[in-house]
Amino acid sequence: MKVSTLRRQAWDVLQAAEIADPVREADWLLASVLGFPLHTLVVEGDRAVSSVQAERAWTLIRRRAKRQPLQYLLGTQEFRGLEMAVTPDVLIPRPETELLVEATLQAVLDIRGPRVLDVGTGSGCIAVSLARGRSDATVVAVDISAPALAVARANALCHGVGDRIRFVQGDLLTAFSVSPDGVFDVIVSNPPYVPAGELDALQPEVAWYEPRLALAAGTDGLDYHRRLLRGAPELLKGGGHLVLELGRGQADQVRRLSQQTGAFISLECRKDAAGIERVLVARVGAGGARGT
Ligand SMILES: C[S@@+](CC[C@H](N)C(=O)[O-])C[C@H]1O[C@@H](n2cnc3c(N)ncnc32)[C@H](O)[C@@H]1O
């Protein structure tokens, strides 16, 4: 069979499976199997595909037609210009999460040797980006999932920051002891935030294949935000920041929860490219949680 024939058949299968961009996705999968750069698939159209390659390509196309995410099939997702390895044990990094990294880097701009904690690190996309963005930062990354931490460690090694991030298996902030001067300059987290009742309505790629542990967050989707807003202030140094990702429509409620703690002197919500309030940046007073 020729490359061009395989391409057309793959497009048809993915179109029938209602994949939104069947041509692009089929081409990504075929390029990965054939070992060609994407843009050369057209010029290589007359080349013969071996039976082994065709079988491997059809395995991936069939899995995609069953709505397995393209990123799990390719094993990678780009995040802030870095190729992050992904497996079904971790959430696929989303573009809006890059805003958390920007907000964190901004928060530590004037701090030498900042200490940053990434809670629910998953693939490690935030922790790795921060370690690369600030070579003098000490980064700690925590996740409750051991398989996720294995992926995060591999990503840190692959991007040359394996020795700069301490990975910890634990339940949110419980692994860290309070110190009178605070421990971290910033605590950043993209926690699970999907309300339990909305999980099954998510698109199949998310609902059927991404880890529930990375998504589900109780009845209103704010179980983790509540715990982080309560626990973070006593771990933050004076003037330190808590940076949290928010789901669509959660900003008002999270602002209220933040105010109820009485621990923060400023609260700011930043919008993503779609105009959704996506990131909460909350700051404790100069005396830390103890002094506000
Ligand atoms: C929404 S994902 C975020 C992953 C990654 N930081 C990102 O932005 O792509 C949430 C992560 O929190 C982790 N998690 C869930 N419950 C947790 C808990 N109680 N303590 C620590 N991590 C938890 C999940 O395993 C998952 O990796």
The ligand as an ORCA input file, in Angstrom:
! r2SCAN-3c Opt
* xyz 0 1
  C      -5.613     18.742     37.107
  S      -4.238     17.649     37.352
  C      -2.880     18.779     37.088
  C      -1.643     18.117     36.551
  C      -0.551     19.115     36.112
  N      -0.127     19.954     37.222
  C      -1.052     19.982     34.977
  O      -1.330     21.169     35.220
  O      -1.193     19.487     33.842
  C      -4.316     17.438     39.099
  C      -3.220     16.562     39.709
  O      -3.458     16.494     41.119
  C      -3.162     15.188     41.579
  N      -3.900     14.961     42.818
  C      -5.193     14.589     42.986
  N      -5.497     14.509     44.297
  C      -4.373     14.856     44.961
  C      -4.055     14.976     46.346
  N      -4.972     14.730     47.301
  N      -2.806     15.342     46.682
  C      -1.864     15.598     45.726
  N      -2.120     15.501     44.402
  C      -3.353     15.143     44.031
  C      -3.562     14.279     40.446
  O      -2.889     13.032     40.531
  C      -3.151     15.127     39.230
  O      -1.848     14.804     38.837
*
